[in-house]
Amino acid sequence: FASGEPDHRTLALMKNALIRARLTELLGKKRLKPQEQDGLFIAGIFSLLDALLNMPMARALEHLKLAPAVEAALLNQEGIYAPYLDLAIACEESEQDVIATYLAAGKISAEELNTAHVQAIIWAEDVNL
């Protein structure tokens, strides 16, 4: 996506995908088994692939070989990665009720979420797009 001269929309989407990916990873890392953690970042980074490519997510993913759990999160908002990705999206959209629901269900404190979100934003800012 970074090849050529990306426009402002593409850069914004890519930055947003980086934040989602890192936040999803940070939130799930303490809660998933080590062998399950690899897909957290991938689910987040690919979560805006449909918007970046201007096509439905199913079509955007059809030629990629992703883990079933990643596909489940991206296509159906299901599986082990979905709650963390959904929480990251709810943070972007300031959906306080959704955030509160996910925090309670995932036993995540507001402080932990806020810290992880700030860390994700700082990390994404350090990535040179």
Number of C-alpha atoms within 10 A of each C-alpha: 12 10 6 6 9 13 9 9 11 16 16 14 15 23 19 19 24 25 27 33 25 23 32 31 25 22 22 21 17 10 13 14 10 9 7 14 19 15 23 28 25 23 27 30 21 22 24 20 22 16 16 18 13 10 12 12 18 14 12 17 17 10 8 9 8 14 12 11 19 25 26 17 23 26 15 11 16 15 14 18 27 23 20 26 27 21 24 25 22 17 18 13 11 11 12 11 10 15 20 16 12 17 18 11 10 15 10 14 12 13 9 13 19 13 13 19 22 14 16 21 17 12 14 21 13 9 9 6 13
